[in-house]
Amino acid sequence: MSSTPEFDIIVYGATGYTGRLVAEYLSQEYADDSGLRWAMAGRSQSKLEAVRDEINAPADTPLVVADTGDADSLRAMTERTRVVLTTVGPYQLYGSDLVRICAETGTDYVDLCGEPAWMRQMIDAHGETAKQSGARIVFSCGFDSIPFDLGVYFLQKAAKEKFGAALPRVKGRVRKMKGTFSGGTAASLKATLAAAKANPEVYQLLGNPFALTPGFTGPAQPPAAKPEFDESLGSWAAPFVMAAINTRNVHRSNALLGHAYGSDFVYDEMILTGPGEQGEAIAKAVTGDKSLAGDDAPKPGEGPTKEERENGFYDVLFIGEGADGKTLMASVAGKRDPGYGSTSRMIAESAICLVRDATDTQGGIWTTAPAMGDKLIKRLQGHAGLTFKLEG
C-alpha cells in the first residue's frame, strides 16, 4: 500500500442498505471535518451517483467502482485507501478475496461479520500475512459484537481497578431491545447453516466456544439452549440469538489481551424476558423462534424506515462474579435500532478509530477490544450514541 493513500476510508457496499447508512452518517457527522478523506464504492457507477445524491452527500464525494467478482478491482480499491469499510456480505460468500488482498497490501479492514467459521478460516489463512504487512483486520464492528466485546472489556477494566483482578465469570444479559436484525444478518445465518451442512469442519467450529482462539481451549461454557429463571435478576431469560458470535469474539479478545480476563474465564449471553408466568412464556417463545433462518426473514437490502431506526434502542447488562462473592455490574446502551441505525455508526467510528486513534495497533486479525479498546469506547460515546457505565 502507498505510504500516502488517496483516502482514509472507502465505504465498500455503499449502494446497499447498511452501506448507504454508513455513507450518510459520514457525510453528516463529519461534514465539517475536511481532514477526513472518504469515498463510496460499489459495483455500479450510476447507482453510486444516485445514492450520493439521495443521501445529500457532497457532489464531489469520490466514487470507486469495485466488484467482489473482480479481484483486480478489489486490489485497485485497497491500494487507494488506509481502511476498507465493507458491508458486502454474507462475507463467506463475498469477502474472502477482499480480506486476502487487504492482508497482502497492508490495508486496514473493518466489517460487520457474524460468521465465526469463516472468520476462523480467514485467521488461519491470512493472520500471519496481516502481521507481516501491517494490515489491521477487525471483524464484527457492528451490533455483533461491539456492545458485548467492549462491554466485557469495560467491566473487566473496572474490576481490576476495584478488586485488583479480573472476574472469572461474566454474564451478558440483554435487558431491553427494540429494532430488527438486518437482512445481512439473516443471509449470513442461512449461508452459515448451508456451509455447516456441507462441511463437517464448519459444523465442528460452530459448536466450539473457542473457535476463534487457535491453540487455546478454556473451561466448559454454559449451554445456551433453554430458558432459565435468573434468581439474582428476578427475571426469566432466553438464549440470545447473537450469542454464538459474540461469545466467541469475547473469548478471542481475552486471548489477544494475554488472557487478561483469566485462562479460566466463563461467559454467556441471554435475553431477559421478565418475571412470572408471562416472562416464562416469552422466554419459551423466544427460544423456539427460528424466524431469522426462515423464509420470512429480512432480505439483504431491506430494512426499517428512518422513523423505526431512530426509535430503536438496546440496553445490555454485564454481571461480573468472583469465586469469593465479589460482584460488579456494568451496562452498555445504544440509541437507534441495533441492526441498522446503531450498527452503521459503530462501524464508521471503528474505521475512523483505526485511522486517527489506534495508530499503535500492530498488523493482524483483531477483535475490537484489543485493537481499539478505550479509544473506541470514547469515540462511540462521543459520536455514535452509546453509553458505557458501571451500575450498582
Residue, then its C-alpha position, 0 to 999 in steps of 0.5 A: m500500500s502507498s505510504t500516502p493513500e488517496f483516502d482514509i476510508i472507502v465505504y465498500g457496499a455503499t449502494g446497499y442498505t447498511g452501506r448507504l447508512v454508513a455513507e450518510y452518517l459520514s457525510q453528516e457527522y463529519a461534514d465539517d471535518s475536511g481532514l477526513r478523506w472518504a469515498m463510496a464504492g460499489r459495483s455500479q457507477s450510476k447507482l453510486e451517483a444516485v445514492r450520493d445524491e439521495i443521501n445529500a452527500p457532497a457532489d464531489t464525494p469520490l466514487v470507486v467502482a469495485d466488484t467482489g467478482d473482480a479481484d483486480s478491482l478489489r486490489a485497485m480499491t485497497e491500494r487507494t485507501r488506509v481502511v476498507l469499510t465493507t458491508v458486502g456480505p454474507y462475507q463467506l460468500y463475498g469477502s474472502d478475496l477482499v480480506r486476502i488482498c487487504a492482508e497482502t497490501g497492508t490495508d486496514y479492514v473493518d466489517l460487520c461479520g457474524e460468521p465465526a467459521w469463516m472468520r476462523q478460516m480467514i485467521d488461519a489463512h491470512g493472520e500471519t500475512a496481516k502481521q507481516s504487512g501491517a494490515r489491521i483486520v477487525f471483524s464484527c464492528g457492528f451490533d455483533s459484537i461491539p456492545f458485548d466485546l467492549g462491554v466485557y472489556f469495560l467491566q473487566k477494566a473496572a474490576k481490576e481497578k476495584f478488586g485488583a483482578a479480573l472476574p472469572r465469570v461474566k454474564g451478558r444479559v440483554r435487558k431491553m431491545k427494540g429494532t430488527f436484525s438486518g437482512g445481512t444478518a439473516a443471509s449470513l445465518k442461512a449461508t452459515l447453516a448451508a456451509a455447516k451442512a456441507n462441511p463437517e469442519v464448519y459444523q465442528l467450529l460452530g459448536n466450539p466456544f473457542a473457535l476463534t482462539p487457535g491453540f487455546t481451549g478454556p473451561a466448559q461454557p454454559p449451554a445456551a439452549k433453554p430458558e432459565f429463571d435468573e434468581s439474582l435478576g428476578s427475571w426469566a431469560a432466553p438464549f440470545v440469538m447473537a450469542a454464538i458470535n459474540t461469545r466467541n469474539v469475547h473469548r478471542s479478545n481475552a486471548l489477544l489481551g494475554h488472557a487478561y480476563g483469566s485462562d479460566f474465564v466463563y461467559d454467556e449471553m441471554i435475553l431477559t424476558g421478565p418475571g412470572e408466568q408471562g416472562e416464562a412464556i416469552a422466554k419459551a417463545v423466544t427460544g423456539d423462534k427460528s424466524l431469522a433462518g426462515d423464509d420470512a426473514p429480512k432480505p439483504g437490502e431491506g430494512p426499517t424506515k428512518e422513523e423505526r431506526e431512530n426509535g430503536f434502542y438496546d440496553v445490555l447488562f454485564i454481571g461480573e462474579g468472583a469465586d469469593g462473592k465479589t460482584l460488579m455490574a456494568s451496562v452498555a446502551g445504544k440509541r437507534d435500532p441495533g441492526y441498522g441505525s446503531t450498527s452503521r455508526m459503530i462501524a464508521e467510528s471503528a474505521i475512523c478509530l483505526v485511522r486517527d486513534a489506534t495508530d499503535t495497533q500492530g498488523g493482524i486479525w483483531t477483535t475490537a477490544p484489543a485493537m481499539g479498546d478505550k479509544l473506541i469506547k470514547r469515540l462511540q460515546g462521543h459520536a455514535g450514541l452509546t453509553f458505557k457505565l458501571e451500575g450498582 
